[in-house]
Amino acid sequence: MAITDQDLAAFAARIRPHFPASLRDTAETAAHCLATAVGPRIRDLRPETSMSTVLAWLKAEPKGFCSPDWVELLMVIEEEVSSEVTDDFAETIESRSFSEYVTHLVAQKRPNKSLERTREG
C-alpha cells in the first residue's frame, strides 16, 4: 500500500501534542516538510530526536540526500514557517534536537508584513 500525502500529513500531525501550544503549528509544519523527504519514517520523530538523526534518515532514503539538499530542505521549512535560522544555530544544527530547532524557528519568526500593513492602514 502506497503512502499518500494525507498519510504524511497525519504522521507529521502526531508531533503536535509533544509541544506547548505556542510551538505546535511550527512543529507540525516542520515535521510535514521533513515527512515529504523521509516518508513514513517521520513517525519516529520526537522532540528529543537529534537533527543528525533526521539527516541520517534523509541520507538513507533511496534517492539519498547530500549537504546541499539538507540546507535546501531547511530553507524550505524556514519559508513555510516565516522564520530564519541564525548562522550560529545553523552551524550547530546537527547537534541540536528537533525541539530546539522548532523553538529557534519560533523565536526567529519574521513579522507578518501583510498584518503590519493592515495595522498601519
C-alpha positions in Angstrom: 0.0 0.0 0.0 1.4 3.4 -1.0 1.9 6.2 1.4 -0.2 9.2 0.4 0.3 12.9 1.1 -2.6 12.6 3.5 -0.8 9.8 5.4 2.3 12.0 5.6 0.3 14.9 7.0 -1.3 12.6 9.6 2.2 11.3 10.6 3.5 14.8 10.9 0.5 15.9 13.0 1.4 13.3 15.6 4.2 15.7 16.8 1.7 18.4 18.0 0.9 17.0 21.5 4.6 16.8 22.3 4.9 20.6 22.2 3.5 23.5 24.1 0.6 25.2 22.3 2.7 28.1 21.1 5.1 25.7 19.2 2.6 23.2 17.8 1.9 24.8 14.4 5.6 25.3 13.7 6.5 21.8 14.9 3.8 20.2 12.7 4.8 22.3 9.6 8.5 21.4 10.1 7.6 17.8 10.5 5.4 17.8 7.4 8.2 19.3 5.3 10.6 16.6 6.7 7.9 13.9 6.0 7.9 14.8 2.3 11.6 13.8 2.3 11.8 10.9 4.7 8.3 9.4 4.2 6.8 7.2 6.9 10.0 7.3 8.9 8.6 10.6 10.2 6.5 8.6 12.7 9.7 8.1 14.7 10.2 11.9 15.1 10.0 13.1 18.7 11.0 16.4 20.3 14.2 14.8 21.5 15.2 13.4 18.1 18.5 14.9 17.1 18.7 16.7 13.9 21.7 14.5 13.0 19.3 11.5 13.2 16.9 13.3 10.8 19.8 13.9 8.5 20.7 10.2 8.7 17.1 9.4 7.7 17.4 11.6 4.7 20.7 10.0 3.6 19.1 6.6 3.9 16.3 7.4 1.5 16.6 5.7 -1.9 17.2 9.0 -3.7 19.7 10.0 -1.0 20.4 13.4 0.4 23.6 15.4 0.4 24.5 18.5 2.3 23.1 21.0 -0.3 19.8 19.1 -0.3 19.8 19.3 3.6 20.3 23.0 3.5 17.7 23.5 0.8 15.2 21.5 2.9 15.9 23.6 6.0 15.4 26.7 3.9 12.0 25.4 2.7 11.0 24.9 6.3 12.1 28.4 7.2 10.0 29.8 4.3 7.0 27.7 5.3 7.0 29.0 8.9 8.2 32.5 8.0 11.3 32.2 10.1 15.1 32.4 9.6 17.7 30.3 11.4 20.6 32.3 12.6 24.1 31.5 11.3 25.3 30.4 14.8 22.4 28.0 15.2 22.8 26.6 11.6 26.5 25.8 12.4 25.4 23.5 15.2 22.1 22.2 13.9 23.2 18.6 13.7 23.9 18.6 17.5 20.5 20.1 18.2 17.2 18.3 18.9 14.1 18.8 16.8 12.6 20.6 19.8 15.5 23.0 19.9 15.1 23.6 16.2 11.4 24.3 16.5 11.9 26.6 19.5 14.6 28.5 17.5 12.3 28.8 14.4 9.5 30.3 16.6 12.0 32.7 18.3 13.2 33.9 14.9 9.8 34.4 13.3 9.7 37.2 10.8 6.9 39.8 11.2 3.9 39.2 9.0 4.2 42.1 6.5 0.5 41.9 5.4 -0.6 42.0 9.0 1.6 45.0 9.7 0.2 46.8 6.6 -3.4 46.1 7.9 -2.5 47.6 11.3 -0.9 50.7 9.7 -3.8 51.3 7.3 
